Each structure stands twice: as structure tokens, then as C-alpha cells.
Amino acid sequence: MPTITSARPPLAEDVERRTSRYLISMGVRTACLILAVVVTGWLRWVFLAGAIFLPYAAVVLANAGRERVSTPDTVFDPRGITAGPETPARTDEGMERDA
């Protein structure tokens, strides 16, 4: 979906996305657990490792979202202004003023 602003998506949309990621990971974990019981040999250990380590990965991925973005308090920063080239000031009569 194209956006016309740099604003972050709504909180409800972010929570929904993270929840769906977590549920998909837990579905894969459940499949790994069932396959670890059904399958024999070295593949059983692969599925068992998936069933053990996927919850950690799922929680880390589900919590990875909506980090604070540090933005300056104001858009205008007077420290970034540099003086232009030095030009002598003129009086009303068009003569240079001594500084």
C-alpha cells in the first residue's frame, strides 16, 4: 500500500502484523513437535531442535517492532545556519560604513 506520509503505521496494524508472525512461528513449532514424534533417525533431532528453539525466535521476532525513533524537537536548527559571504554594510547614502 503506497503512503504519502512518513508517519508510522497505526499501532493496531503493527500489533496485528506481529501477532500473525508469532502465530505462524508457533504453527511451525507445533508441526516440528509432531514430526519429531512421528519421524525416526537424524531428522527427528532436526525437528526436535526446531521445536525447542523456535519459541525463542518467535518471541524475539514478535517483540521486534515499533522501536522509538529519536527525532529532534524542532525541525529548525539554528546551529546549522552558516553566514554568507562577508559584504560591507551600506548606509542610506550608498556609502560603506566603517565597522
C-alpha positions in Angstrom: 0.0 0.0 0.0 1.6 3.3 -1.0 1.8 6.0 1.6 2.1 9.8 1.2 3.5 10.5 4.6 6.4 9.4 6.7 4.2 8.7 9.7 4.4 5.2 11.2 1.6 2.8 10.6 -1.2 2.7 13.3 -0.5 0.7 16.5 -3.3 -1.7 15.8 -1.8 -2.6 12.4 1.6 -3.2 13.9 0.2 -5.4 16.7 -1.7 -7.4 14.1 1.4 -7.9 12.0 3.5 -9.0 15.0 0.7 -11.3 16.2 0.5 -13.1 12.9 4.2 -13.5 12.7 4.2 -15.1 16.2 1.2 -17.4 15.3 2.9 -18.6 12.2 6.1 -19.4 14.1 4.2 -21.3 16.7 2.4 -23.2 14.0 5.8 -24.3 12.5 6.9 -25.2 16.1 3.8 -27.4 16.5 4.5 -29.1 13.2 8.1 -29.7 14.3 7.0 -31.2 17.6 4.5 -33.6 15.9 7.1 -34.6 13.2 9.7 -35.2 15.9 7.4 -37.8 17.4 6.5 -39.4 14.1 9.8 -39.4 12.2 12.8 -41.5 13.1 16.6 -41.1 12.6 18.5 -37.9 12.3 15.5 -36.0 11.0 13.9 -36.5 14.4 16.7 -34.5 16.0 16.3 -31.7 13.5 12.6 -31.4 14.2 13.2 -31.6 17.9 15.8 -28.8 17.7 13.2 -26.7 15.8 10.6 -27.4 18.4 13.0 -26.3 21.2 14.5 -23.2 19.6 11.5 -21.8 17.6 9.7 -20.4 20.7 12.7 -18.1 21.5 12.9 -17.0 17.9 9.2 -16.4 17.7 9.2 -14.2 20.8 12.2 -12.2 19.6 10.6 -11.6 16.2 7.2 -10.8 17.8 8.7 -8.2 20.1 10.8 -6.6 17.3 8.6 -3.7 16.3 7.7 -0.1 16.9 11.1 1.0 18.3 11.3 4.6 19.3 12.7 6.8 16.6 14.6 9.8 18.0 13.6 12.9 16.2 14.7 16.4 17.1 12.1 18.5 19.0 12.1 21.1 16.2 12.6 21.0 12.5 14.6 24.3 12.6 18.1 24.0 13.9 19.8 27.5 14.1 23.2 25.9 14.6 23.1 24.7 11.0 22.9 28.2 9.6 26.2 29.5 8.3 26.9 33.1 7.5 27.1 34.1 3.8 30.0 35.9 2.2 31.0 39.0 4.0 29.6 42.1 2.3 30.1 45.6 3.7 27.0 47.2 5.0 25.9 50.4 3.2 24.4 53.5 4.6 21.3 55.2 3.2 23.5 57.4 1.0 25.1 54.3 -0.5 28.5 54.8 1.2 30.3 52.0 3.1 30.0 52.1 6.8 33.2 51.6 8.9 32.9 48.7 11.2 
